[in-house]
Amino acid sequence: MESFLSNGKAVDLVLRKDGEVTFVEIAISPPLEKEIKNIIKDLQGHPPPDRLVLVARDGKSKTKLMQLVEADDKLEPLRQKIEITLAGSFFKANRTDETILTRRGRTAHLGNESDR
């Protein structure tokens, strides 16, 4: 389920933990250059995130996103907030027993399989 910022921009997922806000953009559709425009808008929104995670579908996409982030001068003062990771690594690291709604409204369970 997308969350909307004050600037009208939608973020794929917003995570809140211990007072820290993380925006998550799921970069699965080409062209990946559009994701760079998205994260610039995300980081300029209100409230600004403490961290922004770009989730790539594969290693090739992750490498391309890393190159695009490094090459964009608009991201220079914000790069320390950006993390680029693979989808499997992201979901493994952010396991929770809670159920969330995905960007298409489908239910996703992020807990252990044995918990269900």
Backbone torsions as a table, in degrees:
resi	resn	phi	psi	omega
1	MET	NA	124.8	-178.3
2	GLU	-75.6	147.8	174.3
3	SER	-110.4	140.6	-178.2
4	PHE	-103.6	135.9	179.4
5	LEU	-92.2	171.3	-179.4
6	SER	-63.1	-24.4	179.1
7	ASN	-86.9	8.1	177.9
8	GLY	86.1	-6.5	-179.8
9	LYS	-75.4	138.8	176.1
10	ALA	-96.8	137.6	176.1
11	VAL	-109.1	137.5	-177.6
12	ASP	-58.8	-42.4	-176.7
13	LEU	-154.1	139.6	174.8
14	VAL	-119.3	124.9	177.5
15	LEU	-111.5	137.2	177.3
16	ARG	-126.2	128.2	178.5
17	LYS	-151.4	127.8	178.1
18	ASP	50.9	40.2	177.8
19	GLY	80.8	-4.5	178.9
20	GLU	-94.8	135.1	179.4
21	VAL	-107.1	126.6	178.3
22	THR	-120.4	126.1	172.3
23	PHE	-93.8	139.8	178.8
24	VAL	-121.6	125.0	172.9
25	GLU	-111.8	126.6	-179.5
26	ILE	-97.4	109.7	-173.6
27	ALA	-96.0	84.4	-177.6
28	ILE	-114.7	-15.3	-176.1
29	SER	-111.5	131.3	174.9
30	PRO	-72.2	155.8	-0.2
31	PRO	-81.5	142.8	-179.1
32	LEU	-67.4	-20.3	178.1
33	GLU	-58.5	-30.6	179.7
34	LYS	-67.1	-27.0	178.1
35	GLU	-67.8	-31.9	177.7
36	ILE	-65.9	-43.0	176.0
37	LYS	-61.3	-40.2	178.6
38	ASN	-61.7	-46.0	-175.9
39	ILE	-70.8	-29.6	174.9
40	ILE	-62.2	-45.5	177.9
41	LYS	-64.6	-39.8	178.4
42	ASP	-59.1	-47.0	-175.7
43	LEU	-72.1	-18.3	177.8
44	GLN	-95.0	-4.3	-178.8
45	GLY	-75.0	173.8	177.6
46	HIS	-126.3	127.4	0.5
47	PRO	-77.8	149.6	177.3
48	PRO	-72.6	146.5	179.0
49	PRO	-77.2	156.5	172.1
50	ASP	-77.5	-26.1	-176.3
51	ARG	-152.2	147.5	175.7
52	LEU	-128.8	126.7	-179.1
53	VAL	-111.6	124.8	172.1
54	LEU	-98.2	120.0	-178.2
55	VAL	-100.8	117.5	-178.7
56	ALA	-98.1	148.5	-177.7
57	ARG	-78.9	-24.6	-179.3
58	ASP	-156.1	173.4	-177.5
59	GLY	-60.7	-38.2	179.7
60	LYS	-64.2	-43.4	178.3
61	SER	-65.8	-39.3	179.4
62	LYS	-62.0	-45.6	179.1
63	THR	-60.6	-44.7	-179.9
64	LYS	-63.1	-44.0	178.7
65	LEU	-62.5	-40.3	178.4
66	MET	-61.5	-42.3	179.0
67	GLN	-64.6	-41.7	-179.5
68	LEU	-66.2	-40.8	178.3
69	VAL	-64.1	-44.5	179.5
70	GLU	-64.2	-34.1	-174.4
71	ALA	-81.7	-18.2	-175.1
72	ASP	-89.5	113.4	-178.4
73	ASP	-63.9	-27.8	180.0
74	LYS	-64.0	-22.0	-178.3
75	LEU	-92.2	-2.8	-176.1
76	GLU	-50.5	-52.0	-177.2
77	PRO	-77.2	-5.3	-174.2
78	LEU	-113.2	-4.5	-173.6
79	ARG	-57.3	-32.8	-178.6
80	GLN	-65.5	-17.0	178.3
81	LYS	-89.2	-10.8	-171.8
82	ILE	-98.5	131.9	174.6
83	GLU	-125.1	135.9	177.0
84	ILE	-117.0	126.6	-175.7
85	THR	-142.1	163.9	175.7
86	LEU	-81.5	151.2	-176.8
87	ALA	-55.2	-48.1	-178.6
88	GLY	-61.3	-41.6	178.9
89	SER	-65.7	-40.2	-179.4
90	PHE	-62.3	-49.8	-176.5
91	PHE	-70.2	-31.7	177.2
92	LYS	-67.5	-42.5	-178.3
93	ALA	-72.5	-22.5	-175.8
94	ASN	-112.3	31.9	178.2
95	ARG	-58.1	142.3	178.3
96	THR	-151.3	158.8	176.5
97	ASP	-86.5	-0.6	-179.3
98	GLU	-84.9	156.6	174.2
99	THR	-100.6	136.0	177.8
100	ILE	-123.0	163.9	173.1
101	LEU	-97.6	133.5	179.0
102	THR	-79.3	177.2	-176.8
103	ARG	-63.7	-21.2	179.1
104	ARG	-100.6	11.2	177.5
105	GLY	83.7	1.6	177.3
106	ARG	-79.3	152.0	179.1
107	THR	-83.6	134.0	177.1
108	ALA	-123.9	131.8	177.2
109	HIS	-101.9	126.6	-177.1
110	LEU	-111.5	18.3	178.0
111	GLY	-95.2	-172.3	176.6
112	ASN	-71.0	143.7	178.8
113	GLU	-57.6	-35.4	-177.9
114	SER	-70.4	-15.2	179.5
115	ASP	-78.8	-12.1	-175.5
116	ARG	-106.0	NA	NA
